[in-house]
Amino acid sequence: MAVPADIRAWIHELFQDISGISSRAMMGGLAIYSEGRIFAIFGGPERQLYIKAVGPLAEDLAREGASRFSYIHRSGRRMEMGYWTLPDAALDDPDAACAWARRSLAASDPDFS
């Protein structure tokens, strides 16, 4: 299922202060990029916004009540990926959402500023 235009617009508005924001269709959802580097996805069974996170960032997101992206593999096993939902408070607060996004980008590139 394609992501509706209003959802795409909301995501772009939410991350408006992230440089070079763009998105591309990916497996019925969206991959969200900054300057060509993926830092978030939209999709999954619950059609949610997830931010890329590992280590301390993932731990901080978990403490804020975020959930890890998971799916059921055809083998029947639950598989988890390094993407976490944004905390609820960040879903309608561009400043908070961009702060999480910057942390995600910095975690994957120490030279990110």
N, C-alpha and C positions, 0 to 999 in steps of 0.2 A: 504494500500500500504506500503510495507516495505521501510525502509530508506536505500538508496544506500550506499555502502561501502565508497564512496568518501565523502559523507556528514558526516558519522560517523568519518572518519579520520580527517576531518576538525574540528569537534567539539573537538575531543581529542587533536589535536594540539593547538587549541585555548585556551583550559584550561590545557595545559601541566604542568603548575606550581602549579596546585591544587593537593594536596596529595590524593592518592587513587582514581583517576578519573576512573569512569566506566560508562557504559550505558546499558540499557535494553530496549527491545521493549515494547511499551506501546500504545495500541489503534492506531496502524498504524504509530506511531511516536517513539520517544525515551524519556526515563526518564534518566537524567544525575545525577550522584552521586559523592560525595566525601566521602570516607571512609564509604560508605553505606547510606549516608544522601542525599536525593534528594535536589538539589538546582536549577535545570533547566530542561526544557523540549524542545523537538523539535517536531513540528507538527502543528496541527490546519489547517484550510482551506488554509491558505497562506503558509504552510510549513515553519515556522519561528522558530528561536531560542528565547526562553523566559526564563527569570530568575525569581526565586521566590522572591517576594518583597511585603512588607506591610509597613505602617507607613512612617517614614522619607525616607527610601530607595525608596519606591514607588513614593513618592513626588519628589525625586531627579531624578529618571528615567523619570518621566513625564516632568520635566523641561528640560531634555535633548532630548525630542521629542519621547520618547518610547511610545508604545501603549499597552494597557492592553489586555490580552487574553480574548476573549469572543466567545460565540457560541450561536446559536439559539436552545433553548430547544424544545422538541416536542410539548410543550404547546404553542409555538410561541413567548415566552418571551426571550429576550436577557439575557444571564447569563454571569457574569464576574467572573474570578478567580484571585487569587493573584499571577499571573505571568505576567511579562512585557517584551516586546522586549528589547534586548540590544540596546543602542544607536548605530547608524550607524558606528560611528568612532571605536567602540569596536569590530565590526564584522571582522576586519582584523588586529587587534592589540591585541595580546595575553596578553600584560601587562595590558591594559585597561580592557579587558574581565575578566582577573583573579582578578583585583581589585574589579569589580562589584560582581564577584562570592564570594570573601572573605567577602564582606559586606553582601551578602545574607546569607552565612553560619553563620556569626557572629550574624545577626539579629535573627536567629532561635536557636542559642546556645550561650549564653553570655560567656561561657568558651572557645569558639573557639578562637584559636590564629593563 
